[in-house]
Amino acid sequence: MKFHFKVVFVLLAVAIVSCSSKKEKETKSMFIKGKITVADSVDSSGDYSGIELLIPRIDSEGTVSDTLFFAETEKSGEFEGTASFETKSYYALVINRNGNSIGQLNVILAEDDTLNIKAELPGVAKTVSMQSKEYEAMKVFERTNRAFQRVLAAGNKGVLSDSVFQAEINKWPDLFWEVAEKNKETLAASLAIEKVAQLLNGWKNEVMMERIDAGLPADYVVGVAARYGKIYLADEKGLDAASTYLDSLIQISDNERVKELVLRNKIEMYFDSSRVQSAKKMLQEYEKTYTKPISKQWANNIRYDLNYLAPGVNVPPFSLVTLNGDTITAETMKGNAYILEISPLANQQYMADYDRTMVIYEIYKNYGLKLLTIPLDQSQVTVDAFFEERRKAWPVAKIGSFDVQSIIEKFNVTQVPTRFLVDQNGVLVRKYDNREFSEVIQALNRTLKNKNNESIN
């Protein structure tokens, strides 16, 4: 029996245990050692003592609340110490000398691992070498992902035929899964499982769920399960099954931040499914439990969406002129299902999504899908530069032809990219914030199927 069904059955037992004794946050530890030297051109004394290395704890408000690691080099430049932390993740390691911050590294803290750092000042980023189980695994993942990105780029440029490109894409779930299998319980494995889920989503859903389940209960994979598992189960078994699945993810995680994010997913799922009143009730309970400013800000944003951008309401009115000189409004877009995307083109996530967006567009344009981009960049020069290296396959608004502040307010743009799927009647199907766009496939299939059925009738 697969884990995503098992986990539902153990939910009641886990809930009873958690009620009887509230679990304390578990502190993990990791040994860090290494050597930091200084170039002779800067300091020829050979005394490298007093260089400080620290990892601050950054809370959800972005302020330093504690120190997870601190060490000071000896004369030889050698140092060692133990980091204490709660979650396996990337952390910022700051290097100070003589009271000045002279470098920063991103390090992976993971239990039962040892990190060895060697670097020379100045120019830490160029001279650093790091060794650990996590870093060796991450090298494998990054190498695999770079190869995958090259395939996507080749497909985007038309170097590969459609059939060859599709055959190439179909290989990559297994290649990423191989990375996860050979590097179990690492952050790289979790990232690889996320890639597998992205590629199998809407194609081989059962296999996708098996791969996700294999990575649970890792914090990052819980987030992946919340994003992709809820969609699959909602489509196949209904909203109640998806809701129970999300509840089970909350119970198996011992990370309060992860629990909160899964609960947000649950509220958003009810919102996306047009169960607005249920979503509002859950939001009220959420606000009683999570009272930090960042939680309140999220609650305010989702409340606006629940009131004005819920599935089933008309898309807010807009008017703009494209780079080709055509005037487009919400009214002129009626008759076709379309994706409206709002983002600076220079945004890193937007650029990372572009190849995948192109693939989605090329596939679904044959079924009547349109796409429209409203760039939030400050200069038309930035937009023009973006398309010097990329093909422009759909209409893009010209900077200055629309009111930026009005667009941001009407569409409640709090994260970028923000995208909307709109049906042929100008009615909102769903809003996608930031990385949620990977969930668009199922909604597209339903929307375009409904359009075709209307055409037949």
Secondary structure, DSSP 8 states (H G I E B T S, - for coil): --HHHHHHHTHHHHHHHHHHS------EEEEEEEEEEE-TTT--S---TT-EEEEEEE-TTS-EEEEEEEEE--TTSEEEEEEEESS-EEEEEEEEETTEEEEEEEEEE-TT-EEEEEEEES-HHHH-EEE-HHHHHHHHHHHHHHHHHHHHHHHHTT-S-HHHHHHHHHHHHHHHHHHHHHTTTSHHHHHHHHHHHHHHTTTSHHHHHHHHHHHTT-HHHHHHHHHHHHHHHHHHH-HHHHHHHHHHHHHH---HHHHHHHHHHHHHHHHHTT-HHHHHHHHHHHHHH--SHHHHHHHHHHHHHHHHS-TTSB----EEEBTTS-EEETTTTTTS-EEEEEE-TT-HHHHHHHHHHHHHHHHHGGGT-EEEEEE--S-HHHHHHHHHSS---S-BB-TTSS-HHHHHHHTT--SSSEEEEE-TTSBEEEEEEGGGGGGHHHHHHHHHHHHHHHHH-
